[in-house]
Each structure stands twice: as structure tokens, then as C-alpha cells.
Amino acid sequence: MMFQGGSAFCDPYIDRVVEVHFGEDHDTAFGDVSKVLGPPCAYGSQGLGGSTDVLNLGIGGWVIVEFTDNVIYDGPGVDFVVFENPFYIGGDFTKVYLEPGFVYVSSDGDHFTSFTANYTPPVPQLPNGDDNPEHYHNFAGIMPVFSNPSNGIDPLNPSVSGGDLFDLTDLRDTDASHGVDLQNIRFIKIQDVRRRIDKDCDGDIIPGTSNPLANGFDLDAIAAIHSKPPSRVSATGHVWSLYE
């Protein structure tokens, strides 16, 4: 499904959904792509409830979103935050209803590179899923969201906002070979991890949540922590066709 329209308001959030492919068990009640625009909308501020202001991708589904009035760049520390709708299970802060997603970035919408997602299996391994967020690294959909427009928690402050934090510095060793300029990131792709099927960077099967009713990644928002006006010329001197 392709989207040519969209909203381009001058802020650090997603401006447009470029393309979405819904996977298995997609919940059509959460198919409104406009839900990913703007700031996150978590219930409360304690991570005890998720959000219904989301786009459900379904199992194995994916979405590509665009920032039109700004680009994300590699600054010190966290560069952007992905907000899904995980929540602590039964108030237990060691267990999260999590739905992992792979994260990719692009400067031109054609060349993407992914964060190296790594799952660390516990010993002994859990047969029905793993709800411990500490076992998942460089996935989206892992950490509860605390920020809501009405609760005063700043979605642009990663120390309090919740969500999953991404640092473009992690991609410095791969950006050149993938044609990606880390000082001009305009597109982000999120792909739902098919739990107990997909594997991480070193071959471990990714279990996802123990809840059997999980039906894929639910994107709430993405916030650019380090952003700037779009540049026609990349840091390497390459003129991206998108900016012409």
C-alpha cells in the first residue's frame, strides 16, 4: 500500500507514511496510518498500560516512514526514539509485553542499513517466549512508553520518555557500504519480528513475548532527538536525488 499524501508539520516527529505492508493477523481496527504522526500517546506514566493510538503491522509486516521538514543526524548519544506500546506485565518491572521490530534507516529511501539486533537467550532457555527486556538489544518494541501529550513527560528527553533508543554511531562501520549518510537520515523502516521464526545477528531465534495473542508490531511514534533542516548535499558530497 503506497501513500502519496501526508502531513508535514514542522516538528521532530514522523511527517509521512511512505509505504506499509501488513502481515498476518493484522488488526484492521488499528490500520490508520495517521496514528504514527506526532508524539507518543502512552497510557499514564508508569509503563503499566500500552496505547491504542497505534498502527498495527501484523506478523512480519513493515512500514517505511519519512521526515520531510527535518533530517536526523548522528549527534552525541541517542539520535532518535521509537515508541511502540509495550507495558509491564502485572506491574512486574522485569517483564514486558514486548513485540520486537527490526529498525532500518535511509537517506534517500532506496538504500537502507539496519541496526544490529541481538537477542541474548537465558539459560535455560524459555519455551514459551521471553518477556525480559534486558535480553533484547537494538530492537524496537521492547521498552514501555511513559510520555503522553497530557502528562508533561518530554518525549524528546530519552532519560524520561521511555521507548527504544537508537544511536546512529552504531552504524558507522556499515553506512558507507550501504550508501547511507548518517548525517542525513530521512527514512526509517520498522519490520515486525516473526517471533520464534526470525533470527538475530548471530543466529539466535527471537522469541518475543510469551503472550500467545501477540499480533505484530504496533507503531505509536518516532521522535528525532538530533535533527536539522534537510540538506541537498550529503556529508560525503553526494547529491541525493531525493533532494533535487
N, C-alpha and C positions, 0 to 999 in steps of 0.2 A: 504494500500500500504506500503510495507516494503522496507527499504533501507539498504543495507549492505555496500555500499561504502561510500565515502565522503572525505572531505578534512580535514587534521589535521595540520594546520599551527600553530606555537607557538604564540598565541595571546590571548586576553581576550574575543574573540567572539565565537559564535557557530561554532563547528567543523563538526557536522554531524547531518543530519535529520534521526532519528531512524524510525519514523512511522508517517504517515499523513492519516487522514480520511476526505475527502472532503464532506461538507454538501450541502444543497440545494442551487441552484443558484450560485454554484462555477464558477468563471470566468476562463475558461481554458487558457485564454491569460496570466494569472498570476499563472501558475501551476508549474513553475520551482523551485524546492526545493533549488537549489544552491543560489537563491536570498537572503536567510536568512543568508548566511555566510558572515563574515566580518562586517565592520562598517555600521552605518546607512547612508542612502543617501537621505536626505531631499532636497526639492527644496528651494533654498535661505536660509535665516537665520532668517526670521521673523515669521515663522509659518503660512504663507499665502498660502502655497501650500503643497500638500502631496508628495507621492513618488510612482513611478511605479516600483521601484526595490523591489518588494514585492512578497510574497506567499499568495494568497487569499485562505482562508479556506472554504468559503461558509457559509451559515447559519447553525449554530450548528456544524460546522466542528472543528477538533482539530489536533494538531501536537505535537509530542514529539521530542525535540532536545537534543543533548548531547555535553558536553565539554569533549574532550578526553585528552588534554595535560595540563589541569588545573581543579581544582575544586573550587567552590565558597564557602566561609566560612562566618560565622557570625562575622563581624567586627563592628567597631563603625559607626553608621549611615547607609547610603544606601549601599546595598551589590550588587545589580545588577539593570540594567535598561532595560526595554522592549520598543522597538521602533516600533510603528505601523505607519500609515500615516494620523493621524488626522490633521486638519488645521482649522484656524479661519475662520468663515463664513463671507464673505463680509468685512473682516477687523475688525469685531466686536470681541474684545478680551474677551467678556463674553459668546460667543457662539462658539462651536467647532463641526465640523463634526466628531463625535466620534462613534466608533464601539467597545463596551466593550467586554473584554475577561476575563474569569476566569484564574487564574495563580496557577499552582501546581509545587512543587519541589520534587526531589527524590535523594537519594544517590545511590541506586542500580538499578533503573529502574523498580522495582516491587512495592515498597511501596512509595506512593505519599501522600503528605499532601497539602492542599490548603490554600491560604491566604483568610482571612475572608472578602469577598466582601460585601460592604454595600452601598445601594443607599438611599439617603435622598430625599423623594418626596417634591416638593414645595407645598405651599398652596396658591391658589387652585392648584390641580394637572393639568398638561398639557396633553391635549387629544391626541396630535399627536407626542409625543416624547419630550425629554429633552436634549437640547444642552449645558447646563451649566455644565462645568467640575467640579465645586465645589460640585456638588451633588453626585459624584461618588468617593468612597474610596476603594483602594486596587483592582481596576480593571486595566488591561492593555487596550491600545487603546483609552485613554482619552486625553492625553496632546500632543500638537504638538511637532514635532521634529525640532530642529534647526541645528543639526550637519550634515555636509556633508564632505567627504574627501577633497573637494576643497575649503572650506570656512574658514578653520582654527579653527573652533569651536570644542573643545575637547570632543569626545563622552564619555570619561572617567571622565569627570568633571560634576557631576549631577547638579551643580549650573548653568550651561550654556547650557548643551547638549539638554535639552528638553526630551521628553519621559516620561515613567511612572516608578517611583522609588519604589523599594521594599527592605525592611529591614527584614532580617531573624529573628531578635529579636521578631518580631510579632508572630512567630510560636513557641516560646519556650515552651508555655504551652501545645502544641499538638504534638511536634515532637516525644517524646518517645512512645506514644500510636500508632503512625503511622509508627514506625520503620524507622524514618528519622534522620540522623545525620546532624545537621545544620553546622557542620564544614567540611562536605564533600558532597556538593551538586553538582551532576554531570549531572542531567537531569532536564529539565524544560518542562512542558506541558502547552500549551495555548489552551483553548477551547472557541470558539465563543459563546457569549451570544445571545440566540434567543430573540431578542427584543420583548417586550410586551408579552413574554411567560415565560421565565425563571425568577426565583425569587432570591432575595439576602438573606443574612444570617438571617434576621428577617421577611421574608415573603413578602417583597415589590416586586411587579412586576418591572422588569428593562426595562425602555422604549427604551434606546438607542437614536440615533439621530432622528431628525424629518424628515430627508430626506427619502422619500419612496423608493429610489433606492438603499439603502444600501444593500450590498450582502455579509456581513460577514467580519470577522477579516482579516486584511492584515498585516502579519508579515514582518517587514523590517530587524530587527537585535535584538540581545540581547548582552549587554556588562556587563562583570563581573568586578565590581569595586573592590571587595575584593576576590582575587583568589590566589591560591598556587598550587605547583605541587601535583598530585594525591598521596594519601596515601593508602596503602594496608589495614591499620588498622584504624578503625574509632575512634573518640574521646572517645567512650564508651567501646572500646576494642573489638568490634565485627568485625570479618573479613568478609568484603563484598565479596560475591562470584565473583562479577564483577572484583575485583582487583586481584584475584588469578591467 
